[in-house]
Amino acid sequence: MVCDGEGSVQIISQRLARQKNGVRPFGVSLLVAGYDDNGPQLYQVDPSGSYFSWKASAIGKNVSNAKTFLEKRYTGDMELDDAVHTAILTLKEGFEGQISGKNIEIGIIGTDKKFRL
């Protein structure tokens, strides 16, 4: 989902967490990424209605290995190429089989606030 409107990433995440007056229809965790007036933002929205802000995060299979890997590799001053490389290496932590352009997609959002794959 791509939102092209005004609003902070935190507010969008908060609204997703509180869908349908306390009933959360997704039943899954979501990572919500964006770029707003406060810079790059990443939130995790859980089925419980909780949401958390992260600098880097992972969800799904082998999440513990992926988060440990991110804790070792992530730095706040990473260049885009290094961040993409780190994301791909993190995916490899829990991926069975060969990673290629046919089975993963990398999304990027920057200061222009435009999302691209």
C-alpha positions as CSV (number, residue, x, y, z in Angstrom):
1,M,0.0,0.0,0.0
2,V,1.4,3.4,-0.9
3,C,-0.1,6.5,0.8
4,D,0.4,9.8,-1.2
5,G,-1.2,12.0,1.4
6,E,-0.2,14.2,4.2
7,G,0.3,12.7,7.6
8,S,3.2,11.3,9.6
9,V,4.2,7.7,9.4
10,Q,3.5,7.4,13.1
11,I,-0.1,8.5,12.6
12,I,-0.7,6.2,9.7
13,S,0.8,3.3,11.8
14,Q,-1.4,4.2,14.8
15,R,-4.5,4.2,12.6
16,L,-3.6,0.8,11.1
17,A,-3.2,-0.5,14.7
18,R,-6.7,0.7,15.7
19,Q,-8.7,-0.3,12.6
20,K,-12.4,-1.0,13.0
21,N,-12.9,0.2,16.6
22,G,-10.6,-2.3,18.3
23,V,-11.0,-5.1,15.9
24,R,-7.7,-5.7,13.9
25,P,-8.7,-7.5,10.7
26,F,-5.2,-8.2,9.5
27,G,-4.1,-11.0,11.9
28,V,-0.5,-10.4,10.9
29,S,2.3,-8.0,11.8
30,L,3.0,-5.2,9.3
31,L,6.1,-3.1,8.7
32,V,5.1,0.5,7.7
33,A,8.0,2.5,6.2
34,G,7.9,6.1,5.1
35,Y,9.6,9.5,5.0
36,D,8.0,12.4,6.7
37,D,9.0,15.8,8.2
38,N,11.0,13.8,10.9
39,G,13.0,11.9,8.3
40,P,12.9,8.2,7.6
41,Q,10.5,6.2,9.7
42,L,9.8,2.5,10.3
43,Y,7.0,1.1,12.4
44,Q,5.9,-2.4,13.2
45,V,2.1,-2.8,13.7
46,D,1.1,-6.0,15.5
47,P,-2.3,-7.8,15.5
48,S,-2.7,-6.9,19.2
49,G,-3.0,-3.2,18.2
50,S,0.5,-2.3,19.4
51,Y,2.9,-0.4,17.3
52,F,6.6,0.3,17.7
53,S,9.1,2.5,16.1
54,W,12.4,0.9,14.8
55,K,15.5,2.0,13.0
56,A,15.7,-1.5,11.4
57,S,13.4,-4.5,12.0
58,A,12.3,-7.8,10.6
59,I,9.2,-10.0,10.9
60,G,8.4,-13.6,9.9
61,K,10.3,-16.8,9.8
62,N,13.7,-16.7,11.5
63,V,13.0,-13.2,12.9
64,S,15.4,-13.7,15.8
65,N,18.3,-14.4,13.4
66,A,17.4,-11.5,11.2
67,K,17.1,-9.0,14.1
68,T,20.5,-10.2,15.5
69,F,22.0,-9.7,12.1
70,L,20.6,-6.2,11.8
71,E,21.8,-5.3,15.2
72,K,25.3,-6.1,14.1
73,R,25.2,-4.5,10.7
74,Y,22.9,-1.5,10.9
75,T,24.3,2.0,11.4
76,G,22.4,5.3,11.3
77,D,24.7,6.8,8.7
78,M,24.5,4.0,6.1
79,E,24.6,4.9,2.5
80,L,21.7,3.6,0.3
81,D,23.8,0.9,-1.4
82,D,25.0,-0.5,1.9
83,A,21.5,-0.4,3.3
84,V,20.1,-2.3,0.3
85,H,23.0,-4.8,0.6
86,T,22.3,-5.3,4.3
87,A,18.6,-5.8,3.6
88,I,19.4,-8.6,1.1
89,L,21.9,-10.2,3.5
90,T,19.3,-10.1,6.2
91,L,16.8,-11.8,3.9
92,K,19.3,-14.6,3.3
93,E,19.4,-15.3,7.1
94,G,16.0,-16.9,6.9
95,F,15.6,-17.7,3.2
96,E,15.5,-21.2,1.8
97,G,16.8,-21.5,-1.7
98,Q,18.4,-19.0,-4.1
99,I,17.6,-15.3,-3.7
100,S,17.1,-13.5,-7.1
101,G,15.2,-10.7,-8.6
102,K,12.3,-13.1,-9.3
103,N,11.6,-13.9,-5.6
104,I,12.4,-10.7,-3.7
105,E,11.6,-7.0,-4.1
106,I,13.4,-4.1,-2.4
107,G,11.3,-0.9,-1.8
108,I,13.0,2.5,-1.4
109,I,11.6,5.7,-0.1
110,G,13.7,8.8,0.2
111,T,13.6,12.5,0.8
112,D,11.4,13.0,-2.3
113,K,8.8,10.9,-0.4
114,K,8.2,8.8,-3.5
115,F,8.2,5.0,-3.2
116,R,9.9,2.9,-5.8
117,L,10.8,-0.8,-6.2
